[in-house]
């Protein structure tokens, strides 16, 4: 069974099962390229449904919507927010038009769900209309802007929770390995003796520092522009609505720290808050890549490599070499980090390409940002649980490396000077230098 809907461009046929309408279908047909749909972003769908719900409540309080209509919209938004209709969100998240497809997909689904609650039929849009009622006092610019930040804020908090777990495990590993001496390296050459614990302490502090910067960037997403409509002027939103909508948004979302951007025209023009968060994620990715690569080196071997660490074996490492175990979890984190760094460049490009009064690439930036946050959260969780927690030091190997000639070189340098010892190293073998040191030590 099917129904027909009409707009200025003609008539389209839709399945009776479709809760979206003609505007959504045109966006899906005309603007899809990524192979994804909004259904892949349930956190964003929930956030945009909350924006619509808050707007309906504010419109009712301002006397702009009848109570029955506002309540039906709120109830429909609650269903959508709980994921009951995610399959109805069919537009490509990356589409032209400044996010119009995303906004209309939500407006049409909410209108049709609300009308069915009021014994109407999908597609009739009576008594609830997608534009006149669900989108009342809003534009795509402020509704989607606000929803993206709410979704990213929540995703950021999940990522921060995973980072806190990782830091805790790195700290624990630092304490556990504090008495395991081994050789340090600079420029991949032997350095001085220290402990394996100090290495993990450095990892923990590096991630903790990035976590602090990330926390600050996530906090900035509490600043939104709902009520600013298209370019920040608020034209099209009644004064009464604008007086209520921030309060209703706090009520609906349970986010009491939501506030207005300092300048709503700036909010429409500039997305540097998203870009700043993206940049922090790219820096975090760089720190994590370094950590993961270090673990690959330190666990390399087991016979012909560094062999100082043993990583947990989680699966077979080779289809050719029986019993070979590869550092697959750190390698997964490296790939995640590289992907995040690539997506960050896309986000920075969206900032740079903003033109005049409205940055129409905001949705593109926002969905890339949600991808970054989600990938890091999942990869870090697996890295913590499947790798870091179970790391063990090969103490015999570490102690063997700590007894190299390097302590002798340091001691001799202190007595004879850098140049003299450097000349010895050119002329003599490592063992000869060590013999000199041991002979002097015996004489002392």
Protein Blocks (a to p, Z undefined) as FASTA:
>chain_A
ZZddddfkbccdddfklmbdfklmmmmmmmgcnlpafklmmmlmmmmmmmmmmmmmmmmm
nopacfklmmmmmmmmmmmmnopmmmmmmbcfbdghihmmmmmmmmmmmmmmmmmmnopa
ehklpabdfklmmmgoiafklmmmmmmmmmmmmmmmmmmmmmmmmmmmmmmmmmmmmmmc
cdddeehiacbdddfklmmmmmmmmmmmmmmmmmmmmmmmmpccehjlmnonopoiafkl
mmmmmmmmmmmnopakbccdfblklmmmpcklmmmmmmmmmmmmmmmmmmmmmmmmmmgc
jkmmnolaccddfbdfbfkbghiacdfklmmmmmmmmmmmmmmmmmmmmmmmpghjbcfk
lmmmmmmmmmmmmmmmmmmmmmmmmmmmmpccdfklmmmmmmmmklmmmmmmmmnojklm
mmmmmmpcfklmmmmmmmmmmmZZ
